[in-house]
Amino acid sequence: VLPESVLQHARQDLWTHGDHGIGIVECSHRSAQFEEVIAGARARIHRLLGCAEDQEVLFLHGGARTQFFMMPMNLLRGGRAAYHNTGTWARGAIQDARRYGQVDVIYDSEKHGFNSVPRQEYALPCRASSVYLHYTSNNTVAGTEYHYRPQVPAGTWLACDMSSNFLSRPVDGSAYGFIYAGAQKNVGASGSTVVIVRKSLLEQCDDTMPAMLSYPAQALKGSMLNTPCTFSIYTIARVTEWLEELGGVAAIEQKNVAQATRIYDEIDRTDFWRGKVEEHCRSRMNITFTTGNPELDTTFWQSAAKEGMSGLKGHRSVGGIRASVYNAQTDQAIDALLDYMRHFQATYG
Ligand SMILES: Cc1ncc(COP(=O)(O)O)c(C=O)c1O
């Protein structure tokens, strides 16, 4: 979901954007009209994440998946990197990184169906020679989330795929060397990937990369080496505006915690439902659960769809049920889901 006010704005701005007399997807990406939009999106992301002066916000193509290889391609250069294997997407990032250097998987929950991320107190350090440690702050498919920031030795950068909990909670952006997030979960329409990179890291990038795959080349051109995904960037500009008006990431975190807690409380209230992941790392964004009976799970999301609740089917690779509670999810939607869960449990329990 996107905030309703953003969708209303977008509807209007597709037709005529402000007093420009032309729609947002019709204007040139080189126009002052679009420059204002992209500059606003860039500045607000920088501010909302508490980034440092030397961190640059880019808007790139190819989804978060492109960052799985673009980051090691630019930064690893035959060196060593540490990864946490905590989910489908983390595994994809590891597979791609192996093409460009030595990968140490220092945490792996795959054997347990990715039901956990490392507990903070037991998180293993990575080798001091690692260029970076990569982790996925929210595992969209499994439904786990880090509620802390992993530590790295001096000289090792922290790199994070924040796609599915981006701007959903306060994060000290300045502690990271590299962040990326597909726009489509919390900050806008699909098409653009937010990448935050340190200027000092740009200097270490492989300079033999084709321009489109080179961070320094993209940064030099302000993410406009070629025509960017203008509508996606426009939605990011509007969503970040909405987020700041709401009170920023601290305010949205309160809302997210309250909504997730209500759903987890319902799961825990009876033996009918079972959460699918360890409690210390339950995600606030993707709440995965099951009745323990795959057929009953299917009945649940199929009949929920008839009640107007879409998207409750667990990811196709794992089955079960998944309620995604991104930033713009409304309390009314949570009320409806909880009503429906109680009704379903009373009928089939
Ligand atoms: C955490 C995470 N990383 C990466 C991806 C892949 O994103 P994209 O489709 O933008 O390539 C997803 C998609 O759901 C995701 O949730």
The ligand as an SDF file (V2000), in Angstrom:
LIG
                    3D

 16 16  0  0  0  0  0  0  0  0999 V2000
   14.8370   -7.8530    1.0500 C   0  0  0  0  0  0  0  0  0  0  0  0
   14.6890   -7.9100   -0.4350 C   0  0  0  0  0  0  0  0  0  0  0  0
   15.7840   -7.7940   -1.2090 N   0  0  0  0  0  0  0  0  0  0  0  0
   15.7050   -7.8240   -2.5520 C   0  0  0  0  0  0  0  0  0  0  0  0
   14.5000   -7.9920   -3.1860 C   0  0  0  0  0  0  0  0  0  0  0  0
   14.4440   -7.9940   -4.6940 C   0  0  0  0  0  0  0  0  0  0  0  0
   13.9390   -6.7580   -5.0700 O   0  0  0  0  0  0  0  0  0  0  0  0
   13.7220   -6.2920   -6.5810 P   0  0  0  0  0  0  0  0  0  0  0  0
   12.4980   -6.9670   -7.0590 O   0  0  0  0  0  0  0  0  0  0  0  0
   13.6080   -4.7970   -6.4680 O   0  0  0  0  0  0  0  0  0  0  0  0
   14.9450   -6.6990   -7.3550 O   0  0  0  0  0  0  0  0  0  0  0  0
   13.3270   -8.0910   -2.4330 C   0  0  0  0  0  0  0  0  0  0  0  0
   12.0230   -8.2500   -3.0880 C   0  0  0  0  0  0  0  0  0  0  0  0
   11.0130   -8.5130   -2.4810 O   0  0  0  0  0  0  0  0  0  0  0  0
   13.4280   -8.0550   -1.0330 C   0  0  0  0  0  0  0  0  0  0  0  0
   12.3300   -8.1440   -0.2680 O   0  0  0  0  0  0  0  0  0  0  0  0
  1  2  1  0
  2  3  1  0
  2 15  2  0
  3  4  2  0
  4  5  1  0
  5  6  1  0
  5 12  2  0
  6  7  1  0
  7  8  1  0
  8  9  2  0
  8 10  1  0
  8 11  1  0
 12 13  1  0
 12 15  1  0
 13 14  2  0
 15 16  1  0
M  END
$$$$
